[in-house]
Amino acid sequence: MAPSEQEESPFDIQLDIDEVSQVLPGYAGFGHPDERRASDEALRAHLVDALRDLLRHLVSLEVHLSRVGPVHLHERLRGVQGEIETLFDRIQAAPYSFSPLFTFETLPEDVQRTMLRCDREVIGAAKRAYELLEITLTPGSDFGAVVDSAKQAAASLDAALEQRLSAIMEVN
């Protein structure tokens, strides 16, 4: 079997957990129920903080656009804010708290790998959304592109969250 075709070992899983825990203190992986709950809580807290910051940024952009921007752009921005607020609410109220994911004593390694992959994708999508905060806006900025980027970031994060939710609900 070629090296790229080899199964990941538990050591590889631990390396992934260690990498994620660098971004999310408290992230413990999916080995035991208490670790799974801690990991889920750490991920959700990280996402809530990132989305809260992004919403604040978009509110300041909305204030600016209400003074100088075209009305249609202001309305588009409000729509994006609504999408992000919906994501924010979904993350805060986890609909899967009684999933077997959190009750089984042990999970098969393939399920642990799937959850790690989903969590890494969610973290990546959140990072891309958060990077919108780094944009320095000037009078010459393309505000339409900023609004489009925020909408795309929200859609990407929504898709990653949906994939994660599906993986959680498939545990049985």
MODELLER restraints for C-alpha pairs under 7 A, 6 or more apart:
rsr = mdl.restraints
at = mdl.atoms
rsr.add(forms.Gaussian(group=physical.xy_distance, feature=features.Distance(at['CA:13:A'], at['CA:113:A']), mean=6.87, stdev=0.5))
rsr.add(forms.Gaussian(group=physical.xy_distance, feature=features.Distance(at['CA:17:A'], at['CA:28:A']), mean=6.55, stdev=0.5))
rsr.add(forms.Gaussian(group=physical.xy_distance, feature=features.Distance(at['CA:17:A'], at['CA:29:A']), mean=5.58, stdev=0.5))
rsr.add(forms.Gaussian(group=physical.xy_distance, feature=features.Distance(at['CA:20:A'], at['CA:27:A']), mean=6.95, stdev=0.5))
rsr.add(forms.Gaussian(group=physical.xy_distance, feature=features.Distance(at['CA:21:A'], at['CA:27:A']), mean=4.94, stdev=0.5))
rsr.add(forms.Gaussian(group=physical.xy_distance, feature=features.Distance(at['CA:24:A'], at['CA:42:A']), mean=6.10, stdev=0.5))
rsr.add(forms.Gaussian(group=physical.xy_distance, feature=features.Distance(at['CA:24:A'], at['CA:43:A']), mean=6.70, stdev=0.5))
rsr.add(forms.Gaussian(group=physical.xy_distance, feature=features.Distance(at['CA:24:A'], at['CA:46:A']), mean=6.97, stdev=0.5))
rsr.add(forms.Gaussian(group=physical.xy_distance, feature=features.Distance(at['CA:25:A'], at['CA:42:A']), mean=6.98, stdev=0.5))
rsr.add(forms.Gaussian(group=physical.xy_distance, feature=features.Distance(at['CA:26:A'], at['CA:38:A']), mean=6.33, stdev=0.5))
rsr.add(forms.Gaussian(group=physical.xy_distance, feature=features.Distance(at['CA:26:A'], at['CA:39:A']), mean=6.49, stdev=0.5))
rsr.add(forms.Gaussian(group=physical.xy_distance, feature=features.Distance(at['CA:26:A'], at['CA:42:A']), mean=5.86, stdev=0.5))
rsr.add(forms.Gaussian(group=physical.xy_distance, feature=features.Distance(at['CA:27:A'], at['CA:38:A']), mean=6.16, stdev=0.5))
rsr.add(forms.Gaussian(group=physical.xy_distance, feature=features.Distance(at['CA:27:A'], at['CA:39:A']), mean=4.21, stdev=0.5))
rsr.add(forms.Gaussian(group=physical.xy_distance, feature=features.Distance(at['CA:27:A'], at['CA:42:A']), mean=5.80, stdev=0.5))
rsr.add(forms.Gaussian(group=physical.xy_distance, feature=features.Distance(at['CA:28:A'], at['CA:35:A']), mean=5.09, stdev=0.5))
rsr.add(forms.Gaussian(group=physical.xy_distance, feature=features.Distance(at['CA:28:A'], at['CA:36:A']), mean=6.99, stdev=0.5))
rsr.add(forms.Gaussian(group=physical.xy_distance, feature=features.Distance(at['CA:28:A'], at['CA:38:A']), mean=6.56, stdev=0.5))
rsr.add(forms.Gaussian(group=physical.xy_distance, feature=features.Distance(at['CA:28:A'], at['CA:39:A']), mean=5.42, stdev=0.5))
rsr.add(forms.Gaussian(group=physical.xy_distance, feature=features.Distance(at['CA:29:A'], at['CA:35:A']), mean=5.88, stdev=0.5))
rsr.add(forms.Gaussian(group=physical.xy_distance, feature=features.Distance(at['CA:29:A'], at['CA:36:A']), mean=6.04, stdev=0.5))
rsr.add(forms.Gaussian(group=physical.xy_distance, feature=features.Distance(at['CA:29:A'], at['CA:39:A']), mean=5.94, stdev=0.5))
rsr.add(forms.Gaussian(group=physical.xy_distance, feature=features.Distance(at['CA:30:A'], at['CA:36:A']), mean=4.65, stdev=0.5))
rsr.add(forms.Gaussian(group=physical.xy_distance, feature=features.Distance(at['CA:30:A'], at['CA:112:A']), mean=5.62, stdev=0.5))
rsr.add(forms.Gaussian(group=physical.xy_distance, feature=features.Distance(at['CA:31:A'], at['CA:106:A']), mean=6.17, stdev=0.5))
rsr.add(forms.Gaussian(group=physical.xy_distance, feature=features.Distance(at['CA:31:A'], at['CA:107:A']), mean=6.58, stdev=0.5))
rsr.add(forms.Gaussian(group=physical.xy_distance, feature=features.Distance(at['CA:32:A'], at['CA:105:A']), mean=5.88, stdev=0.5))
rsr.add(forms.Gaussian(group=physical.xy_distance, feature=features.Distance(at['CA:32:A'], at['CA:106:A']), mean=5.73, stdev=0.5))
rsr.add(forms.Gaussian(group=physical.xy_distance, feature=features.Distance(at['CA:33:A'], at['CA:102:A']), mean=4.99, stdev=0.5))
rsr.add(forms.Gaussian(group=physical.xy_distance, feature=features.Distance(at['CA:33:A'], at['CA:103:A']), mean=5.89, stdev=0.5))
rsr.add(forms.Gaussian(group=physical.xy_distance, feature=features.Distance(at['CA:33:A'], at['CA:104:A']), mean=6.68, stdev=0.5))
rsr.add(forms.Gaussian(group=physical.xy_distance, feature=features.Distance(at['CA:33:A'], at['CA:105:A']), mean=6.15, stdev=0.5))
rsr.add(forms.Gaussian(group=physical.xy_distance, feature=features.Distance(at['CA:36:A'], at['CA:102:A']), mean=6.26, stdev=0.5))
rsr.add(forms.Gaussian(group=physical.xy_distance, feature=features.Distance(at['CA:37:A'], at['CA:102:A']), mean=6.48, stdev=0.5))
rsr.add(forms.Gaussian(group=physical.xy_distance, feature=features.Distance(at['CA:44:A'], at['CA:91:A']), mean=5.97, stdev=0.5))
rsr.add(forms.Gaussian(group=physical.xy_distance, feature=features.Distance(at['CA:44:A'], at['CA:92:A']), mean=6.93, stdev=0.5))
rsr.add(forms.Gaussian(group=physical.xy_distance, feature=features.Distance(at['CA:47:A'], at['CA:126:A']), mean=6.62, stdev=0.5))
rsr.add(forms.Gaussian(group=physical.xy_distance, feature=features.Distance(at['CA:48:A'], at['CA:88:A']), mean=6.12, stdev=0.5))
rsr.add(forms.Gaussian(group=physical.xy_distance, feature=features.Distance(at['CA:48:A'], at['CA:91:A']), mean=6.94, stdev=0.5))
rsr.add(forms.Gaussian(group=physical.xy_distance, feature=features.Distance(at['CA:50:A'], at['CA:126:A']), mean=6.98, stdev=0.5))
rsr.add(forms.Gaussian(group=physical.xy_distance, feature=features.Distance(at['CA:50:A'], at['CA:130:A']), mean=6.09, stdev=0.5))
rsr.add(forms.Gaussian(group=physical.xy_distance, feature=features.Distance(at['CA:51:A'], at['CA:88:A']), mean=6.51, stdev=0.5))
rsr.add(forms.Gaussian(group=physical.xy_distance, feature=features.Distance(at['CA:54:A'], at['CA:130:A']), mean=6.24, stdev=0.5))
rsr.add(forms.Gaussian(group=physical.xy_distance, feature=features.Distance(at['CA:54:A'], at['CA:133:A']), mean=6.55, stdev=0.5))
rsr.add(forms.Gaussian(group=physical.xy_distance, feature=features.Distance(at['CA:55:A'], at['CA:81:A']), mean=6.67, stdev=0.5))
rsr.add(forms.Gaussian(group=physical.xy_distance, feature=features.Distance(at['CA:57:A'], at['CA:133:A']), mean=6.59, stdev=0.5))
rsr.add(forms.Gaussian(group=physical.xy_distance, feature=features.Distance(at['CA:62:A'], at['CA:74:A']), mean=6.36, stdev=0.5))
rsr.add(forms.Gaussian(group=physical.xy_distance, feature=features.Distance(at['CA:62:A'], at['CA:77:A']), mean=6.88, stdev=0.5))
rsr.add(forms.Gaussian(group=physical.xy_distance, feature=features.Distance(at['CA:65:A'], at['CA:74:A']), mean=5.97, stdev=0.5))
rsr.add(forms.Gaussian(group=physical.xy_distance, feature=features.Distance(at['CA:66:A'], at['CA:74:A']), mean=6.42, stdev=0.5))
rsr.add(forms.Gaussian(group=physical.xy_distance, feature=features.Distance(at['CA:73:A'], at['CA:144:A']), mean=6.52, stdev=0.5))
rsr.add(forms.Gaussian(group=physical.xy_distance, feature=features.Distance(at['CA:77:A'], at['CA:147:A']), mean=5.82, stdev=0.5))
rsr.add(forms.Gaussian(group=physical.xy_distance, feature=features.Distance(at['CA:80:A'], at['CA:150:A']), mean=6.83, stdev=0.5))
rsr.add(forms.Gaussian(group=physical.xy_distance, feature=features.Distance(at['CA:80:A'], at['CA:151:A']), mean=5.46, stdev=0.5))
rsr.add(forms.Gaussian(group=physical.xy_distance, feature=features.Distance(at['CA:83:A'], at['CA:154:A']), mean=6.86, stdev=0.5))
rsr.add(forms.Gaussian(group=physical.xy_distance, feature=features.Distance(at['CA:84:A'], at['CA:154:A']), mean=6.01, stdev=0.5))
rsr.add(forms.Gaussian(group=physical.xy_distance, feature=features.Distance(at['CA:87:A'], at['CA:158:A']), mean=6.74, stdev=0.5))
rsr.add(forms.Gaussian(group=physical.xy_distance, feature=features.Distance(at['CA:99:A'], at['CA:169:A']), mean=6.55, stdev=0.5))
rsr.add(forms.Gaussian(group=physical.xy_distance, feature=features.Distance(at['CA:100:A'], at['CA:171:A']), mean=6.14, stdev=0.5))
rsr.add(forms.Gaussian(group=physical.xy_distance, feature=features.Distance(at['CA:100:A'], at['CA:172:A']), mean=5.94, stdev=0.5))
rsr.add(forms.Gaussian(group=physical.xy_distance, feature=features.Distance(at['CA:101:A'], at['CA:168:A']), mean=6.26, stdev=0.5))
rsr.add(forms.Gaussian(group=physical.xy_distance, feature=features.Distance(at['CA:101:A'], at['CA:171:A']), mean=5.82, stdev=0.5))
rsr.add(forms.Gaussian(group=physical.xy_distance, feature=features.Distance(at['CA:115:A'], at['CA:167:A']), mean=6.86, stdev=0.5))
rsr.add(forms.Gaussian(group=physical.xy_distance, feature=features.Distance(at['CA:118:A'], at['CA:160:A']), mean=6.96, stdev=0.5))
rsr.add(forms.Gaussian(group=physical.xy_distance, feature=features.Distance(at['CA:118:A'], at['CA:163:A']), mean=6.80, stdev=0.5))
rsr.add(forms.Gaussian(group=physical.xy_distance, feature=features.Distance(at['CA:118:A'], at['CA:164:A']), mean=5.23, stdev=0.5))
rsr.add(forms.Gaussian(group=physical.xy_distance, feature=features.Distance(at['CA:121:A'], at['CA:160:A']), mean=6.09, stdev=0.5))
rsr.add(forms.Gaussian(group=physical.xy_distance, feature=features.Distance(at['CA:122:A'], at['CA:157:A']), mean=6.24, stdev=0.5))
rsr.add(forms.Gaussian(group=physical.xy_distance, feature=features.Distance(at['CA:122:A'], at['CA:160:A']), mean=5.15, stdev=0.5))
rsr.add(forms.Gaussian(group=physical.xy_distance, feature=features.Distance(at['CA:122:A'], at['CA:161:A']), mean=6.18, stdev=0.5))
rsr.add(forms.Gaussian(group=physical.xy_distance, feature=features.Distance(at['CA:125:A'], at['CA:153:A']), mean=6.88, stdev=0.5))
rsr.add(forms.Gaussian(group=physical.xy_distance, feature=features.Distance(at['CA:125:A'], at['CA:156:A']), mean=6.00, stdev=0.5))
rsr.add(forms.Gaussian(group=physical.xy_distance, feature=features.Distance(at['CA:125:A'], at['CA:157:A']), mean=4.96, stdev=0.5))
rsr.add(forms.Gaussian(group=physical.xy_distance, feature=features.Distance(at['CA:126:A'], at['CA:157:A']), mean=6.14, stdev=0.5))
rsr.add(forms.Gaussian(group=physical.xy_distance, feature=features.Distance(at['CA:128:A'], at['CA:153:A']), mean=6.53, stdev=0.5))
rsr.add(forms.Gaussian(group=physical.xy_distance, feature=features.Distance(at['CA:129:A'], at['CA:150:A']), mean=6.74, stdev=0.5))
rsr.add(forms.Gaussian(group=physical.xy_distance, feature=features.Distance(at['CA:129:A'], at['CA:153:A']), mean=4.91, stdev=0.5))
rsr.add(forms.Gaussian(group=physical.xy_distance, feature=features.Distance(at['CA:129:A'], at['CA:154:A']), mean=6.95, stdev=0.5))
